[in-house]
């Protein structure tokens, strides 16, 4: 399992590395428009000094960028938000809604099926056997890991621990800096007040999921296999954050679609 996911991570980094120079265009244009308007205001200030200043009108609100429901067509993207946007805490219902959307997302079941096929080729968990029966058991186990993990790390524990399960996308900076910060999202989270904290939900949630796996992984029972499942899932979530970080860049520069 670990070898397969490491290979996928390596391929992902190789594909995303050319996007290192990608920057969000919005901030530059906004800065330019403010600078362009400044001289005109300064020039007219002397002539209007005697007259009362007109009442300033509030600037129109700028709607935050809508994130795609899926990144790359298959990766659930419901909990990604722009880090530059003002922080707004989630309610308990919203956290559980994110977990539910990630869980019932159709392509995630297709991915679980593909991984199950790879695990069968490697004959992981030999007691599952081969053939359709063995594949069904591997697929059911993969779905259980996925669904329990989603609800633990994105729903129940964030509600109980008052943590925010969202990934806050950076969007600017060097490739390595953005990738490192995205991966670090599995270690550092935000509280419901917006403060940074250790990501207890990620570690405890995947720890619980790994422990529950002892019930349906007969070949991998015990403390060490439980830790292995736990850290495999944490590593998978880190890769997922990196992919989500660069999805708008990939869409804009490779697919030639605006963000």
N, C-alpha and C positions, 0 to 999 in steps of 0.2 A: 504493500500500500504506500509506504513512504517513498520507495523508489519511483513509483509511477507519478506521484504528486510532485516530487522533486524535478522530474523530467519536464512536467507540464510547466512548473514555475520557471525553469531555465528557458524554455521556449517563449514564454510570455515576456520575460525580461529582454530577450533578444529582439522580439518584435517591437516592444515599446521603447527601447533605448533611442531609436532615431527621432522620437518625439520630444527629446529633451529640450529643444529650443522652442517648443510650442508655448505661447503665452496667451492669456486671455486678452482679447482686443478691447474689451469694453472700458477698462479703467483708463487706458491711454487716451481714448477719444474723449472721455469725460473730462480729463484733466486739461486736454487741449482746448475744449470749448470754454472752460472757465478762464483760462489764460487769455484767450482771444477777446473775451468780453471785458477784461480788466482795463485796457488802455482807454476805451471809449468812455467808461464810467469816470475815469480819472480826469479825462479832458473836459468833461462837462461839469465837473464839480464846482469850478470857479464861477461859472455862469449861473448856477442854480443855488449858490450859497445864500442868496437873499430870500429865495422862495422856500416855503416849507417842503420838506422831503416827502414824496408820495409814499403812501403806506405800502410796505413790501408785501408781495403776494407769495404765499408758500409755494415751494417748488413741487411740481407734480410727483406723486409717489411712483417709484420705479418698482415694478413687480419683480420678485425674485425669479431666477431662471428655473424653469421646470425641469426636473431630472427625469430622464427616461425610466420607464418601469423596468427595463432590462438593459444591461450593458452587453454589447457584442451579440445581442439577440438571444442570449441564453442565461446570463447571470442576473439573478434578481437584484434590483437596484432601489428598492423601496425605502431603504433607511439611509440613503446618501443625501446630504444637504451641502450647500456651499458654506465653507467656513467663514467667508467674508460677510455673510448675512447676519443681521442682528439675532442674538440667541433668544429663542422662544422655547420654554420647557414643554415637554410632552405630558399629557395626562396618562393615567394608568391604562385607560381604554385605548389611547393611541399607541402605546407601547405594545399592547397585546394585538392590536390591529396590524402593526408592522410584522410581528412574528407570524401571524396568520397568513398575511400576504406572501411572505417569503416561503412559508411552508406549502401552500397550495399552488404556488406558481408552476405552471405546466412544464416549461423547459427544465426545471430542476429535477423532475422525475426522469426526464430523458437523460440528463447527465448522470443520475444515479444508475440508470440502466447501462450506460457506457462504462462507467467505473466497475460495475459488477461484472461485466464481460471481461475487462482487463484482469480483475482479481481471479476470475475463473481460469484464465489463461495461465496465470502464475500459480494456480492451485492453492490460493490462500484458504485457510481453514479447510484442510483436507477432509474433515468429517462431513462437510457439506456435500461432498461427492461431485460428480460431473454431470453433464447432461442437463435437461430442462429442470429437473428437481434441484440439482445443485445450484443452478443459476437463480432459481426462484428464491432459494434460501439466502443467497448472497444479496439479491435485490431487496428482499424484505429487511435484511439486516441494515443495508445501506440507507433505506428509507427511514427505518427506526432511528438510526444515528442522526440523520438529517433533521427529522421532525422534532425529536426530543431536544436536540441541540438548539434549534431555532427558538423553541419556546422557553428554554432555560436561559439562554444568553441574551435574547431580545425581548422577552416578555416577562415571565414570572420574577426572575431575580432582579432585573432593572426596576420593577415595581417595588419589590421588597426592600432593595438597597438604595432606592432613590438615585439610580444612575441613568444616564441617557444612552440608549443603545445605538444611536445614530453614528454614521461615519461622516465627519466634517471634512469635506474636500478642500484642499489647499488651492489648487489651480494655477499657481505661479511658482517660479523658482527653477533650480536645476533639476535634472532628471533624478540624480542620486538623492538630493535633498528631499524631493517630493516622495520618492519611493520609500526612503527611510522613515519619513514622518507617517506615511500611510501604513507601513508595516507596524510601526510603534502604536498604532491605534488599538491593537489587541492588548497592549499593556497599560496605556493611559486612556482614561475615559473622562467624561464630564458628569458632574452631578446635576441634579435637577435645578440647581442654582447657577449652573454654568461654570463652576470651578473644576479644575482638573483633579483627578484622583486615580488611584490604582484601579484597573479594570477588574474588580472582583467578580462581576457578572460573567465575564469571559472565562476566567479560570475556574471559578466554582461551577458554572454552568456546564462547561465541557468536562470537568471532573466528574460531575454527577452523571453525565451522559456516558462517559467511559466506564463508570462503575456499573451502570444499568446494563451495559454491553456484556458483562459477565454472564447474564442470563441467557444470551442467545449466541455467544461466541464460545462454543465448548472447547475449542483448541487454544483459546487465549483467555484463560481465567487467572486472576491473581493481581497482585499489586503492580508488577512491572508491565503486563499487558494493558492494564487500566491506564497507567501513566502514558503508555505509548499511544493509545487511542485519544487521550486527552490532548497531548501535545501535537499529534497529527492534525486534529481538528483546529487547534489554535493556529498552527502553521497555515492550514488551508484558509482560515479567515484572514490572516495577514496577506496572503497572496490575493485574496478577493478584494481587500482594501486597495492594494496597488493597482489592480485591474480597473477598479472603479475610479481611482484618481485620474487615470489617463484615458478613460473612455471618451470624454468630450474632445480631447486632443486627437485621438484616433479617428473619431467620427469626422472632425473638421479637416484633418490633413490627409487621411487615407480615403475615407468615404466621400470627402468633399461635401459634407453637409454642415450647415451652420448649427451652432449651439444655442 
